[in-house]
């Protein structure tokens, strides 16, 4: 077949009569155009709504709807009248791991974990043993108070004396050398047990009660309990008759205080020219009481409860 020239083709086309269009063809073309444009608008609206849902609800919703293995970022079909919206989908789900027989690391004890649990906290302070200072007497270190030996007179004019402690662990006595018209002393004795201390207190009481009473006309002795924060306390006063008076007067009175705390006994004495009547003068007791009250709080170390 030989090619036709352009001029010949033009001449043939001029001679062809246009065909008559079938009825309703124009309306059909217009309807199809409108339907296609409306469908494109629907698709664009659905794509925009889907993008908003992805941004507000998270990517996992789209992933579940499309399937874990086929979930891809959704790209709506661009249309001439709507801007292209390409939402960014970031998956927050990790891939499903295939279970294996390997135990979880969190269930396996490690050497470092065990060592850390046995290590003390940095703020932990190990308990320290408390070292108590030696018991001090009230006037200890005072220049006018000197070391002395234990002595105590009872039954003036008689041979009876306050029993000297025996079998003790420690005995200390100090004596005031510079007090006019009076004598003062204080001390402490530590026994091996509380029973020994109790026995000593009983011996002091028995010795004081054995002295002759004032009916003899020469001496007078009084024994009274001494109350306070201690296990037991005793006040012993003794005096002799002053012969310068026709009627009996017992002057030159000495008062000894004895207090037991656990297996320790502390004592103090004050003697001056004072009349001994039917009871011990509280003034004489008060002159020795500070020495007792100074030592007593320190004696908790000699009790079962301790300090």
URPEBEL-V58040 format. One line per field, one symbol per residue. phi: phi as a letter, one per 40 degrees, with the letter a starting at -180 (. if undefined). psi: psi as a letter, one per 40 degrees, with the letter a starting at -180 (. if undefined). burial: b if it has 9 or more other ideal C-beta (glycine too) atoms within 8 Angstrom, else e. Layout:
BEGIN
phi=???
psi=???
burial=???
END
This chain:
BEGIN
phi=.ccccccccdcccccccccccccgccccccccccccccccccccccccccccccccchcccccccchccbcbdcbcccbccbccbbccbbcbcccccccbcccccccbcbcccccccccccdccbdcbcccccdcbcdbcgcccbbcabcaacbfdgbccbcdcdbgccaabbbbccbbcgabbaaaabbbcacccccccccccccccccccccccgbbabbbbcbcicacaaabbbbabccccbcccbbbfcbbbbbbbbgbbbbaababacaccbcbccdcccccbcdcccccdccccccbccgc
psi=hiiiidddddddddehhhihiiheddddddddddddddddddddddddddddddddeieddddddeideehihhhihiideiihhgihhhhehiihihiiehiideehhidddddddehiidehhiiihhhiiihiidehehdehiiiihihhigheiehihhhiifidihhhihhefhheiiiiiaihhididddddddddddddddeeiiaeddedihhihiihiagidiihhhhiiihheeidihhhafhhhhhhhhhbeihiiiihhigihhadihhddddddedddddddddeedeeidda.
burial=eeeeeeeebeeeeeeeeeeeeeeeeeeeeeeeeeeeeeebbebbebbbebbebbeeeebbbbbeeeeeeebeebebeebeebeebebebeeeeeeeeeeeeeeeeeeeeeeeebeeeeeeeeeeeeeeeeeeeeebbbbeeeeebeebebeebbbbebeebbeebeebeebbbbbbeeeeeebbbbbbbbbeebebbbebbebbbebbeebbeeeeeebbbbbbebebebeebbbbbbbbbbeeeeeeebbbbbbbbbbbbbbbbbbbbbbbebbbeeebbeebbebbbebbbbbbeebbebbeeee
END
